[in-house]
Amino acid sequence: MGSSSPLHFLNSTPLLSSPISPAHSSISSPGREIERLAKARSKLLESENQQTPRIPPETREQHRYVSKDGKCRVNLGHIDERGRFLSDIFTSFVDLQYRWFLFVFMMCYITTWFLFAGLYYINASIRGDLVQERPLGTNQNKYGEQYACYVGIDGFISALLFSVETQRTIGYGSRTVSASCQEGVLLVMLQCIVGSMIDALMVGCMFVKISRPKKRAETLLFSRTCVIANRDDQLCLMFRIGDLRESHMVDAKVRAKLIKSRQTAEGEFLPLEQTEIDLGYETGSDRLFLVEPQVIKHNIDVNSPLWNLGPEQLRRQQFEIIVILEGIVEATGMMCQAKTSYIETEIEWGARFEPCMTLEKGSFRVDLRRFHSTYKVPLPNCSASQAHQLM
């Protein structure tokens, strides 16, 4: 028995006729213990897989330099010289979010109201012009002197009301300042000047904030994907741009950048190198008359950064194409800029955009339902450089 294996022991246990004690069973059944541990391990692995699901590499979302809606995903940290923002206080106010913008100006008004109310109250208290120390309706202070400095101020609340009435030019008539009070007249003049400056700053900031041209970019459309196909026997990268408004962009221009990481010959790593993508700068085709949706093309020639990239290389590479559309808003005359980006998985090889403009009753009609639609066309699965060598 001493040389018997666990498997031989398990095979011989059914022949026993006497019951086995629990203690003896736990010692003499190592096979069941191994099976129990294996089941526990499998359950543990299943629970771990449920808590942390594994995502295939092809379905992972790539970090974008510029999002599809044009927002740059770059966060500046460890800014030591915060005082630079105060040197351009107007732009700092305009860049604030609306809740902080309204909060700052509310605090400006409230602060000036309380500040001048305190000055009025202190001045009236020093001169003895508080109403509780003289008969109501008279213009005498507690010493019986005529022409008190402030009329109708009996405490800080009435001084606060007088401050609000002065700055907002309400003037209910129950609280006034006497002409014989030089310091009171100077305070009123100073508060009127400060109030006018705050009003001018708020109106200017509010107008600029409401009419900011980046809101105009919300009505500019970019196609969801880029396509690569032949046009006039030339391999081209193409995307579509459109405008939803009837007021058109003035002097509209489009340009594109290729963002890609690379390592130099000296071993320096460049994380976000920007390479210009020519959209027809020399020929003037980058200047648009954006009345209807237009397909913008980039000729993939020997000077193009996509010259050596075929369909397989596009899937293996990691890069981002940023498209920038600039123009002047016709209504306001302000410069507007709209941006979007395309990563390698958003480039369709061998495809073209469906036509979305037709002629109906003497005018052109644009069907925006086809703006993002594409259709397949035959195209060899080789890069532009390989196709050039085969010619």
C-alpha positions as CSV (number, residue, x, y, z in Angstrom):
1,M,0.0,0.0,0.0
2,G,2.9,2.3,0.7
3,S,3.9,2.1,-3.0
4,S,0.4,2.5,-4.4
5,S,-0.3,5.6,-6.5
6,P,-3.2,8.0,-5.9
7,L,-4.9,6.7,-9.1
8,H,-4.7,3.1,-7.9
9,F,-6.2,4.1,-4.6
10,L,-9.1,5.9,-6.3
11,N,-9.8,2.9,-8.5
12,S,-9.9,0.7,-5.4
13,T,-12.2,2.8,-3.2
14,P,-15.5,1.6,-4.8
15,L,-14.7,-1.9,-3.7
16,L,-14.8,-1.0,0.0
17,S,-18.0,-2.0,1.7
18,S,-17.5,-0.1,5.0
19,P,-18.2,3.6,5.2
20,I,-15.3,6.0,5.2
21,S,-15.0,8.7,7.8
22,P,-14.7,12.3,6.7
23,A,-11.2,12.7,8.0
24,H,-10.1,9.6,6.2
25,S,-11.9,10.8,3.0
26,S,-10.2,14.1,3.0
27,I,-6.8,12.6,3.3
28,S,-7.3,9.6,1.0
29,S,-8.8,11.5,-2.0
30,P,-6.2,13.8,-3.5
31,G,-7.8,13.5,-7.0
32,R,-11.0,15.2,-5.7
33,E,-8.9,17.9,-4.1
34,I,-7.1,18.6,-7.4
35,E,-10.4,18.7,-9.3
36,R,-11.8,21.1,-6.7
37,L,-8.8,23.4,-7.0
38,A,-9.0,23.3,-10.8
39,K,-12.7,24.3,-10.7
40,A,-12.0,27.2,-8.3
41,R,-9.2,28.4,-10.5
42,S,-11.4,28.3,-13.6
43,K,-14.1,30.3,-11.8
44,L,-11.6,32.8,-10.6
45,L,-10.3,33.3,-14.2
46,E,-13.9,33.7,-15.4
47,S,-14.6,36.4,-12.8
48,E,-11.4,38.3,-13.7
49,N,-12.3,38.2,-17.4
50,Q,-15.7,39.6,-16.6
51,Q,-14.3,42.4,-14.5
52,T,-11.5,43.4,-17.0
53,P,-12.7,42.5,-20.5
54,R,-9.9,42.3,-23.1
55,I,-10.4,44.6,-26.1
56,P,-8.9,43.5,-29.4
57,P,-6.2,45.8,-30.7
58,E,-8.2,46.7,-33.8
59,T,-11.2,48.0,-31.8
60,R,-9.2,50.2,-29.4
61,E,-9.8,53.9,-29.9
62,Q,-6.7,55.9,-30.8
63,H,-5.9,59.0,-29.0
64,R,-6.6,62.0,-31.3
65,Y,-4.6,65.2,-31.4
66,V,-7.8,66.9,-32.7
67,S,-11.2,65.5,-32.2
68,K,-13.8,65.2,-34.9
69,D,-15.6,68.3,-33.8
70,G,-12.4,70.3,-34.0
71,K,-11.3,70.5,-30.3
72,C,-7.6,70.2,-29.7
73,R,-6.9,67.6,-27.0
74,V,-3.9,69.3,-25.6
75,N,-3.8,70.3,-21.9
76,L,-1.3,72.8,-20.6
77,G,0.1,72.0,-17.2
78,H,2.5,73.6,-14.7
79,I,1.9,77.2,-15.9
80,D,4.1,79.3,-13.5
81,E,3.5,82.8,-15.0
82,R,-0.2,83.2,-14.4
83,G,0.1,86.9,-14.5
84,R,0.4,86.8,-18.3
85,F,-3.4,86.2,-18.4
86,L,-4.0,89.4,-16.5
87,S,-2.1,91.5,-19.0
88,D,-4.8,90.6,-21.6
89,I,-7.8,90.8,-19.3
90,F,-10.3,91.3,-22.2
91,T,-9.3,88.0,-23.9
92,S,-9.3,86.3,-20.5
93,F,-12.9,87.4,-19.9
94,V,-14.0,86.4,-23.3
95,D,-12.5,82.9,-23.0
96,L,-14.3,82.3,-19.7
97,Q,-17.2,79.9,-19.6
98,Y,-20.6,81.6,-19.4
99,R,-21.2,80.7,-15.8
100,W,-17.9,82.1,-14.7
101,F,-18.3,85.1,-17.1
102,L,-21.6,86.0,-15.5
103,F,-20.3,85.3,-12.0
104,V,-17.3,87.7,-12.4
105,F,-19.4,90.6,-13.6
106,M,-22.0,90.0,-10.9
107,M,-19.3,90.2,-8.4
108,C,-17.9,93.4,-10.0
109,Y,-21.3,95.1,-9.6
110,I,-21.9,93.8,-6.1
111,T,-18.4,94.7,-5.0
112,T,-18.6,98.3,-6.2
113,W,-22.1,98.7,-4.7
114,F,-21.0,97.6,-1.3
115,L,-17.7,99.5,-1.5
116,F,-19.3,102.8,-2.3
117,A,-22.1,102.1,0.2
118,G,-19.5,101.7,2.9
119,L,-17.8,105.0,1.8
120,Y,-21.2,106.8,1.9
121,Y,-22.0,105.4,5.3
122,I,-18.7,106.3,6.8
123,N,-18.8,109.8,5.4
124,A,-22.4,110.3,6.6
125,S,-21.5,108.9,10.1
126,I,-18.5,111.2,10.4
127,R,-20.5,114.3,9.4
128,G,-23.5,113.3,11.7
129,D,-25.9,113.1,8.8
130,L,-27.6,109.8,9.7
131,V,-31.4,110.2,9.6
132,Q,-32.0,108.6,13.0
133,E,-30.2,111.5,14.6
134,R,-32.3,114.3,13.0
135,P,-36.0,114.8,12.2
136,L,-37.3,113.0,9.2
137,G,-37.8,115.3,6.2
138,T,-35.4,118.0,7.3
139,N,-32.0,118.8,5.9
140,Q,-30.3,119.3,9.3
141,N,-27.7,117.1,11.0
142,K,-27.7,116.3,14.8
143,Y,-25.8,119.5,15.5
144,G,-28.6,121.6,13.9
145,E,-26.5,122.6,10.9
146,Q,-28.4,123.1,7.6
147,Y,-27.5,121.4,4.3
148,A,-26.5,118.0,5.5
149,C,-24.3,116.0,3.1
150,Y,-26.7,113.0,2.6
151,V,-30.5,113.1,2.8
152,G,-32.5,110.0,3.4
153,I,-29.6,107.8,4.7
154,D,-30.3,106.3,8.1
155,G,-28.0,103.3,8.0
156,F,-25.9,101.0,5.9
157,I,-28.9,99.5,4.0
158,S,-30.1,102.9,2.9
159,A,-26.5,103.8,2.0
160,L,-26.4,100.6,-0.1
161,L,-29.7,101.6,-1.9
162,F,-28.2,105.0,-2.5
163,S,-25.1,103.4,-4.0
164,V,-27.2,101.2,-6.3
165,E,-29.4,104.1,-7.4
166,T,-26.4,106.2,-8.2
167,Q,-24.5,103.6,-10.2
168,R,-27.6,102.4,-12.1
169,T,-29.1,105.9,-12.5
170,I,-32.4,104.9,-11.0
171,G,-33.0,107.9,-8.8
172,Y,-36.1,107.3,-6.7
173,G,-35.8,110.8,-5.2
174,S,-35.9,109.9,-1.5
175,R,-32.1,109.8,-1.1
176,T,-29.9,112.6,-2.4
177,V,-26.5,114.2,-1.9
178,S,-26.3,117.9,-1.0
179,A,-24.4,120.4,-3.2
180,S,-22.5,121.7,-0.2
181,C,-20.9,118.3,0.4
182,Q,-17.8,118.2,-1.8
183,E,-16.6,114.7,-0.8
184,G,-20.1,113.3,-1.4
185,V,-20.2,114.9,-4.9
186,L,-16.7,113.4,-5.7
187,L,-17.8,110.0,-4.5
188,V,-20.9,110.1,-6.7
189,M,-18.8,111.2,-9.7
190,L,-16.3,108.4,-9.1
191,Q,-19.0,105.8,-8.8
192,C,-20.6,106.9,-12.0
193,I,-17.2,106.6,-13.8
194,V,-16.5,103.1,-12.4
195,G,-20.0,102.0,-13.2
196,S,-19.7,103.2,-16.8
197,M,-16.4,101.3,-17.2
198,I,-17.9,98.1,-15.9
199,D,-20.9,98.5,-18.2
200,A,-18.7,99.1,-21.2
201,L,-16.5,96.1,-20.4
202,M,-19.4,93.8,-19.9
203,V,-21.3,94.9,-23.0
204,G,-18.1,94.5,-25.1
205,C,-17.2,91.1,-23.7
206,M,-20.8,89.9,-24.0
207,F,-21.0,91.1,-27.7
208,V,-17.7,89.4,-28.6
209,K,-18.6,86.2,-26.8
210,I,-22.0,85.9,-28.4
211,S,-20.7,86.7,-31.9
212,R,-17.6,84.6,-31.6
213,P,-16.9,83.0,-35.0
214,K,-16.3,79.5,-33.6
215,K,-20.1,79.2,-33.3
216,R,-20.2,79.7,-37.0
217,A,-18.1,76.6,-37.4
218,E,-21.0,74.5,-36.1
219,T,-22.7,74.9,-39.5
220,L,-19.6,73.8,-41.4
221,L,-19.6,70.1,-42.4
222,F,-16.7,67.7,-43.0
223,S,-17.1,64.2,-44.3
224,R,-16.8,61.4,-41.7
225,T,-14.1,59.6,-43.8
226,C,-11.5,60.3,-46.4
227,V,-11.3,58.3,-49.6
228,I,-8.4,57.3,-51.9
229,A,-9.1,56.8,-55.6
230,N,-7.8,57.8,-59.0
231,R,-8.9,61.1,-60.5
232,D,-7.5,62.1,-63.9
233,D,-5.1,59.1,-63.7
234,Q,-3.6,60.4,-60.5
235,L,-4.0,58.7,-57.1
236,C,-5.7,61.2,-54.8
237,L,-6.7,61.5,-51.2
238,M,-10.2,63.2,-51.0
239,F,-12.6,64.5,-48.4
240,R,-15.7,66.6,-48.6
241,I,-16.6,70.0,-47.1
242,G,-20.0,71.7,-47.0
243,D,-21.7,74.8,-45.5
244,L,-25.3,74.7,-44.1
245,R,-25.9,78.4,-44.1
246,E,-27.0,80.6,-47.0
247,S,-24.7,83.4,-45.9
248,H,-21.4,82.1,-47.4
249,M,-17.9,82.3,-46.1
250,V,-15.7,85.0,-47.6
251,D,-12.2,84.1,-48.8
252,A,-12.5,80.5,-47.6
253,K,-9.2,78.6,-47.6
254,V,-8.5,75.0,-46.7
255,R,-5.2,73.3,-45.6
256,A,-4.2,70.0,-44.1
257,K,-1.5,68.7,-41.8
258,L,-0.2,65.1,-41.3
259,I,0.6,64.4,-37.6
260,K,2.9,61.4,-37.1
261,S,5.6,60.3,-34.7
262,R,9.0,59.5,-36.0
263,Q,12.6,59.1,-34.9
264,T,15.3,61.1,-36.6
265,A,18.6,59.8,-37.8
266,E,20.3,61.1,-34.6
267,G,17.9,59.1,-32.5
268,E,15.7,62.0,-31.4
269,F,12.0,61.1,-31.0
270,L,9.5,63.5,-32.4
271,P,6.1,62.6,-30.9
272,L,3.9,64.9,-33.0
273,E,5.7,66.0,-36.1
274,Q,3.6,68.1,-38.5
275,T,3.9,67.7,-42.2
276,E,2.1,69.9,-44.7
277,I,-0.3,68.2,-47.1
278,D,-0.5,70.1,-50.3
279,L,-4.2,70.8,-51.3
280,G,-3.3,73.0,-54.3
281,Y,-1.6,76.0,-52.8
282,E,0.4,76.8,-56.0
283,T,-2.6,76.4,-58.3
284,G,-5.0,78.2,-56.0
285,S,-7.4,75.2,-55.7
286,D,-7.2,75.6,-51.9
287,R,-9.2,78.8,-52.1
288,L,-12.8,77.9,-52.1
289,F,-16.1,79.4,-53.2
290,L,-18.0,77.4,-50.7
291,V,-21.6,77.6,-52.1
292,E,-22.2,73.8,-52.5
293,P,-20.4,70.8,-51.0
294,Q,-17.0,70.4,-52.5
295,V,-14.6,67.5,-52.7
296,I,-11.1,68.6,-51.8
297,K,-8.3,66.5,-53.2
298,H,-4.6,65.9,-52.5
299,N,-2.5,64.5,-55.3
300,I,-0.4,61.6,-53.9
301,D,2.8,62.3,-55.8
302,V,6.5,61.9,-55.0
303,N,6.3,65.0,-52.7
304,S,3.4,63.6,-50.7
305,P,3.8,62.0,-47.3
306,L,1.5,59.3,-48.5
307,W,3.6,58.3,-51.5
308,N,4.9,55.0,-50.0
309,L,1.7,54.0,-48.2
310,G,-0.6,51.3,-49.6
311,P,-3.8,49.9,-48.1
312,E,-1.8,47.5,-45.8
313,Q,0.6,50.2,-44.7
314,L,-2.3,52.5,-43.9
315,R,-3.7,50.0,-41.4
316,R,-0.3,49.4,-39.8
317,Q,0.7,53.0,-39.5
318,Q,-0.5,55.4,-36.8
319,F,-1.0,58.9,-38.0
320,E,-3.7,61.7,-38.1
321,I,-4.7,64.1,-40.9
322,I,-5.9,67.4,-39.6
323,V,-8.0,69.5,-41.9
324,I,-8.4,73.3,-41.2
325,L,-11.0,75.5,-43.0
326,E,-10.6,79.2,-42.5
327,G,-12.8,82.1,-43.8
328,I,-14.4,85.4,-43.0
329,V,-18.0,85.4,-41.7
330,E,-20.0,87.5,-44.0
331,A,-22.4,88.8,-41.3
332,T,-19.7,90.0,-38.8
333,G,-16.5,90.2,-40.8
334,M,-14.7,88.1,-38.2
335,M,-12.3,85.3,-39.1
336,C,-13.7,81.8,-38.5
337,Q,-11.8,78.5,-38.3
338,A,-13.2,75.0,-38.3
339,K,-11.1,71.8,-37.8
340,T,-11.5,68.1,-38.0
341,S,-9.2,65.1,-38.1
342,Y,-9.0,61.7,-39.8
343,I,-7.1,58.7,-38.4
344,E,-5.8,55.7,-40.5
345,T,-9.0,53.7,-39.9
346,E,-11.1,56.5,-41.3
347,I,-9.5,56.4,-44.8
348,E,-11.3,54.2,-47.4
349,W,-9.1,52.7,-50.0
350,G,-10.7,52.5,-53.4
351,A,-13.8,54.6,-52.8
352,R,-15.5,57.9,-54.1
353,F,-18.1,60.2,-52.7
354,E,-21.6,59.9,-54.0
355,P,-22.9,63.0,-55.9
356,C,-25.2,65.0,-53.8
357,M,-26.1,67.9,-56.1
358,T,-28.8,67.7,-58.8
359,L,-30.5,70.3,-61.1
360,E,-34.2,70.8,-60.4
361,K,-36.4,73.5,-61.9
362,G,-33.7,75.8,-63.0
363,S,-31.7,75.7,-59.7
364,F,-29.3,73.3,-58.1
365,R,-30.5,71.2,-55.2
366,V,-28.1,69.7,-52.6
367,D,-29.2,66.4,-50.9
368,L,-27.3,66.4,-47.6
369,R,-28.3,62.8,-46.9
370,R,-25.6,61.7,-49.3
371,F,-23.0,64.0,-47.9
372,H,-21.1,61.3,-46.1
373,S,-22.0,58.4,-48.5
374,T,-19.3,56.7,-50.5
375,Y,-19.2,53.8,-53.1
376,K,-16.4,51.4,-54.0
377,V,-14.3,51.7,-57.1
378,P,-11.6,49.3,-58.5
379,L,-8.2,50.3,-57.3
380,P,-4.9,48.2,-57.1
381,N,-3.8,47.3,-53.6
382,C,-0.4,49.0,-53.9
383,S,1.1,52.4,-53.0
384,A,1.5,55.2,-55.4
385,S,5.3,54.6,-55.5
386,Q,4.8,50.9,-56.4
387,A,2.2,51.8,-59.1
388,H,4.6,54.3,-60.5
389,Q,7.4,51.7,-60.8
390,L,5.1,49.3,-62.6
391,M,4.2,51.8,-65.2
